[in-house]
Amino acid sequence: MKICQVSFIDFELTFRTPLVTARGLFKRRKGIVISARTDDGFSGIGEISPMGAFSRESLPQARRSAQDVADYLGNAEVPEDPEALAQVIGHLEDKLSAPPSVLFGFEMLLGDLAGKKADLSLSSWFSGNASRDVAVNAILTGSPEDIQRQLVLKTAKDFRVYKIKIDAGDIKPALEKIKAVRDRVADDVMIRLDLNRGLDFEEAVGLLSQTKEFGIEYVEEPLKEPTTQGLTALREKTGLRIALDETVAETEKFYDLLNSKACDVIVVKPMVLGGISKSIKLSKISAEQGLKMVITSTLESGIGVAACLHVAAMLGHHILPCGLDTLDLFQDNIINENLPIVNGHMNVPERPGLGVSLRDSLIRSAI
C-alpha cells in the first residue's frame, strides 16, 4: 500500500471563552489537517497543531516542514507494523529535522492508514491489549464563579477526577475555587491543581499548605523554576505529589528531575513530545521509575484528541485519568463524531484507524 496523494487543510477553532494560560491568552486555535490517499483506495487523516509558546515550532514553520515530509513520503509504502512506523518517524526527525507537531501529525496519519488496512483501530494495531475506554479528568478554568457554572455540566458526566487551573496571584481566589469543587463533588473524587509554573517556592507553600483537607491528588508544575531542590522541598513541606508537564519537553532538565526522583507523575502531550512512539517509549521509562503517567491533549481538534485517546488506551495500568476533556472548550468541531464522556470515561473509537472523520464542510473548503 503506497501513498499517492497528500493534501493539507487549514482550520481554525474558536474558544467559547478566552483561555488564560501561563503563556498567554488564547481566543482561537489554528492547525492543519493532513489528508492522504493510497494506491489501493484507503484514505487517512492527521493533525499538526503546534500551540504558541508551548511548542518549539510555529505554525508556519510546521507547515513548511510538513510539505517537506509530504514530498519525502511521496509514493512511499505505508508501514505494516508499529516498529516500522517508529523507524519512519525516526527518519523524518533525523533526515528532515521535522519538529514534534509534524512528527505526531504524520504518525497519526500513517497509523490511521495502517489501521484501516489491517481492519483494526489505531490502538489495537499498536497493542494487542489496548483498553476500550479511558478515564479522563474534568478541566475547570476561570474565576470561582466560572467554575461554579462549569460544575453544573461537569458533574452530570460523573467524573472521578477534577483538574483546576490556578492562576498566579492571591491565595484567596485559588482556595475559593478548590472549595467550590470539593463542596460539589463526592468525598472520594480527587482534585488536581495545575499551577502552570505560576508561583515561587514560598507562594506555593503558602497556598498548598492550606489544601490538605481538600483531597488533592497531585499538583502540576507548581514552581516558576522547577528544580530538584525546590520540588523535593515542596513535596516534603506539603505532602503533595508533584507532576511535571511543560518540563517534560525540556529534555535535559526533565531527565535530571526524573533521575533525582523529584516528580511522581508525568503529564505527556504527544503533540509537544513528538508523537505516539515517543509517548510509548517515555511510558516505559516512567514505569521503570515507578511513576504514573497522564496523557493530555494540547487543545487539538477532535482528530488530535482521538489520537491522544488511542495513545492512552495502549499504555497500560500505570496511566491515570487523562486530560482529554477539551473539545467542549470550543464553539465548533471539525469531525463528525462527538467523542462523548460517560461515567468519567471516553470510549475509544472502534472503527479502523483513528475512527474519526472530517466534516464535509471542511473537505469542501479544500477543494
C-alpha positions in Angstrom: 0.0 0.0 0.0 1.6 3.2 -1.2 0.8 6.9 -0.6 -0.2 8.5 -3.8 -1.6 11.9 -2.7 -1.1 14.2 0.4 -3.0 17.4 0.9 -3.3 20.0 3.7 -6.4 21.8 5.0 -6.1 24.8 7.4 -8.6 25.1 10.2 -9.4 27.5 13.0 -11.5 26.8 16.1 -12.8 29.5 18.5 -12.8 29.0 22.2 -16.2 29.6 23.9 -14.4 31.9 26.3 -10.8 33.1 26.0 -8.4 30.6 27.6 -5.9 32.0 30.1 -2.6 30.1 30.4 0.8 30.8 31.9 2.0 31.5 28.4 -0.7 33.9 27.2 -4.4 34.3 26.4 -5.8 32.2 23.6 -9.0 33.1 21.7 -8.6 30.7 18.8 -6.8 27.5 17.9 -5.3 27.1 14.5 -3.9 24.0 12.9 -3.5 21.9 9.8 -5.3 18.7 8.8 -3.2 16.3 6.7 -5.2 14.1 4.3 -3.7 11.3 2.3 -4.9 8.6 -0.1 -3.2 5.3 -1.1 -3.0 3.5 -4.4 -5.4 0.8 -3.2 -8.2 3.3 -2.2 -7.7 4.0 1.5 -7.7 7.5 3.0 -6.4 8.8 6.2 -6.1 11.9 8.3 -3.7 13.5 10.8 -3.4 16.8 12.6 -0.5 19.3 13.0 -1.3 21.9 15.7 1.7 23.5 17.4 0.5 25.8 20.2 2.2 29.1 20.6 4.8 29.2 23.3 4.0 25.6 24.4 5.6 24.3 21.2 9.1 25.0 19.9 7.9 25.5 16.4 5.4 28.0 15.0 2.5 27.0 12.7 4.2 28.5 9.6 7.4 26.6 10.4 5.4 23.4 10.9 3.6 23.9 7.5 6.9 24.2 5.7 8.2 21.1 7.4 5.0 19.2 6.6 5.4 20.0 2.9 9.0 18.6 3.0 7.7 15.5 4.7 4.9 15.1 2.2 7.4 15.3 -0.6 9.7 12.8 1.1 6.9 10.3 1.6 5.6 10.6 -1.9 4.9 7.1 -3.3 6.3 5.6 0.0 4.9 2.3 1.4 2.6 2.7 4.5 4.3 0.9 7.4 3.0 -2.6 8.1 3.7 -2.7 11.9 4.4 -0.3 14.7 8.1 -0.9 14.7 8.3 0.0 11.0 6.2 3.2 11.7 8.6 4.2 14.5 11.5 3.8 12.1 9.8 6.1 9.6 9.1 8.7 12.2 12.7 8.5 13.4 13.9 9.1 9.8 11.7 12.1 9.5 13.2 13.6 12.6 16.8 12.7 11.7 16.8 13.3 8.0 14.4 16.2 7.7 14.6 17.7 11.2 10.8 17.5 11.4 9.5 19.2 14.6 7.3 17.4 17.2 3.9 18.5 15.9 4.8 17.4 12.4 6.1 14.1 13.6 2.9 13.5 15.6 0.7 14.6 12.7 2.3 12.2 10.2 2.5 9.4 12.7 -1.3 9.6 13.3 -1.9 9.8 9.6 0.2 6.8 8.8 -1.3 4.9 11.8 -4.7 5.8 10.5 -3.9 4.3 7.1 -2.2 1.2 8.6 -5.1 0.5 11.0 -7.6 0.8 8.2 -5.5 -1.6 6.0 -5.4 -4.1 8.9 -9.1 -3.5 9.8 -8.0 -2.5 13.4 -8.4 0.6 15.5 -5.2 2.6 15.9 -4.7 1.5 19.5 -5.4 -2.2 18.7 -2.9 -2.0 15.8 -0.3 -0.8 18.2 -1.2 -3.0 21.1 -3.0 -6.3 21.4 -4.4 -5.5 24.8 -5.4 -1.8 24.3 -8.2 -0.6 26.6 -11.7 0.1 25.1 -12.2 3.2 27.2 -10.0 5.7 29.1 -10.8 7.5 32.3 -10.5 11.3 32.0 -10.4 14.2 34.3 -12.7 17.2 34.0 -11.0 20.6 33.4 -12.1 23.7 35.2 -10.9 27.2 34.4 -11.6 30.8 35.1 -12.9 32.6 38.2 -14.6 30.8 41.2 -18.0 31.9 39.6 -16.9 30.4 36.2 -16.1 27.1 37.9 -19.4 27.0 39.7 -21.2 27.3 36.3 -18.9 24.7 34.8 -19.6 22.2 37.6 -23.3 22.1 36.8 -22.4 20.5 33.4 -19.4 18.5 34.5 -21.0 16.7 37.5 -23.5 15.2 35.1 -20.7 13.2 33.5 -19.7 11.6 36.7 -16.0 12.5 36.6 -13.9 10.9 39.3 -11.1 13.5 39.0 -11.3 17.3 38.5 -8.4 19.4 37.4 -8.5 23.1 38.4 -6.4 25.7 36.6 -4.9 28.0 39.2 -3.8 31.5 38.1 -0.8 33.2 39.7 -2.0 35.8 42.3 -3.8 35.9 45.6 -4.3 32.7 47.6 -7.9 33.5 48.4 -9.5 33.0 44.9 -7.5 29.8 44.5 -8.8 28.4 47.7 -12.3 29.5 46.7 -12.0 27.5 43.5 -10.9 24.4 45.3 -13.5 24.7 47.9 -16.2 25.2 45.3 -15.3 21.9 43.7 -14.9 19.9 46.9 -18.3 21.1 48.2 -19.9 19.9 45.0 -18.4 16.5 44.4 -18.2 13.3 46.5 -15.6 12.8 49.1 -13.8 10.1 47.1 -13.5 12.2 44.0 -9.9 13.5 43.6 -8.9 17.1 42.7 -5.8 18.0 40.8 -4.2 21.5 40.8 -2.4 23.0 37.8 -0.3 26.0 38.8 1.2 26.4 35.3 4.6 27.4 36.8 2.9 30.4 38.3 4.4 30.6 41.8 7.7 30.9 43.5 8.6 28.5 46.4 7.2 30.5 49.3 3.9 31.3 47.4 3.5 27.6 46.5 4.0 26.6 50.1 1.6 29.3 51.3 -1.2 28.0 49.0 -0.6 24.3 49.1 -0.2 24.0 52.9 -3.9 25.1 53.1 -5.2 22.4 50.8 -4.7 19.3 52.9 -8.5 18.9 53.7 -9.5 19.0 50.0 -8.2 15.6 48.8 -5.6 16.8 46.3 -4.3 14.0 44.1 -1.3 16.0 42.9 -0.1 19.5 42.0 1.1 20.1 38.4 4.1 22.4 37.6 3.8 24.3 40.9 7.1 26.4 40.6 8.3 29.1 38.2 11.7 27.4 38.2 11.3 23.6 38.6 14.5 22.4 40.3 15.2 19.2 42.1 15.8 21.0 45.4 12.6 23.2 45.1 10.3 20.4 44.0 11.6 17.9 46.6 11.3 20.5 49.4 7.8 21.5 48.3 6.7 17.8 48.4 8.2 17.4 51.9 6.5 20.5 53.2 3.1 19.9 51.8 2.9 16.1 51.5 1.6 16.5 47.9 2.7 14.6 44.9 4.3 16.6 42.1 3.5 16.3 38.4 5.6 17.7 35.5 4.0 18.8 32.3 5.8 21.6 30.4 9.1 20.4 31.8 8.7 17.1 30.0 9.5 18.8 26.7 12.7 20.3 28.2 14.7 17.2 27.7 17.8 17.7 29.7 16.1 19.4 32.6 13.3 16.8 32.7 15.7 13.8 32.8 17.6 15.4 35.6 14.4 15.8 37.6 13.3 12.3 36.7 16.6 10.7 37.7 16.6 12.6 41.0 13.0 11.4 41.7 11.8 15.0 42.0 8.4 14.1 40.5 5.7 11.5 40.9 3.6 11.9 37.8 4.5 12.7 34.2 2.0 14.6 32.0 2.6 13.9 28.4 1.4 15.9 25.4 2.1 13.8 22.3 1.8 17.0 20.1 4.6 18.6 22.1 6.7 15.5 22.8 6.7 14.3 19.1 4.2 11.5 18.7 3.0 8.1 19.6 6.2 6.1 19.5 7.9 8.7 21.8 5.0 8.6 24.2 5.2 4.8 24.4 9.0 5.0 25.0 8.5 7.5 27.8 5.8 5.4 29.3 8.2 2.5 29.7 10.8 4.7 31.3 8.3 6.2 33.7 7.0 2.7 34.6 10.6 1.6 35.4 10.9 4.6 37.7 7.6 3.7 39.4 5.9 6.9 38.1 2.4 7.3 36.9 1.6 9.0 33.6 -1.2 11.2 32.2 -1.8 11.7 28.5 -3.3 15.1 27.7 -4.2 16.9 24.6 -2.7 20.2 23.6 -6.1 21.6 22.8 -6.2 20.0 19.4 -9.3 19.4 17.3 -11.2 16.2 17.6 -8.6 14.5 15.3 -5.7 15.1 17.7 -7.9 14.3 20.7 -8.8 11.0 19.1 -5.1 10.2 18.6 -4.3 11.0 22.2 -7.2 8.8 23.3 -5.7 5.9 21.4 -2.3 6.6 22.9 -3.7 6.5 26.4 -5.7 3.3 25.6 -2.5 1.4 24.6 -0.3 2.4 27.6 -1.4 0.1 30.4 -2.4 0.3 34.0 0.1 3.0 35.1 -2.0 5.6 33.2 -4.0 7.9 35.5 -7.2 9.6 34.3 -6.2 11.7 31.3 -6.6 15.3 30.2 -8.8 14.8 27.2 -11.9 16.8 28.3 -11.1 19.7 26.0 -13.4 19.6 23.0 -16.2 21.4 24.9 -13.9 24.4 25.2 -14.5 25.1 21.5 -17.6 26.6 19.8 -17.2 24.2 16.9 -15.6 20.9 15.8 -14.1 19.6 12.6 -15.0 15.9 12.9 -18.4 14.1 12.6 -18.0 12.2 15.9 -18.7 13.6 19.4 -16.2 11.5 21.5 -18.6 11.7 24.4 -17.7 11.3 28.1 -19.9 9.0 30.1 -19.3 8.0 33.7 -16.0 9.8 33.6 -14.7 7.7 30.7 -14.2 8.3 26.9 -14.9 5.3 24.7 -12.1 4.6 22.3 -13.4 4.6 18.7 -13.7 1.0 17.5 -13.7 1.7 13.7 -10.4 1.0 11.9 -7.7 3.6 12.2 -8.3 6.7 14.2 -12.1 6.1 14.0 -13.0 9.7 13.3 -13.8 11.5 10.0 -13.7 15.1 8.7 -16.9 17.1 8.4 -18.0 17.6 4.8 -17.8 21.4 5.1 -14.1 21.2 5.8 -13.5 18.8 3.0 -15.3 21.1 0.5 -13.3 24.1 1.7 -10.1 22.3 0.5 -11.5 21.5 -3.0 
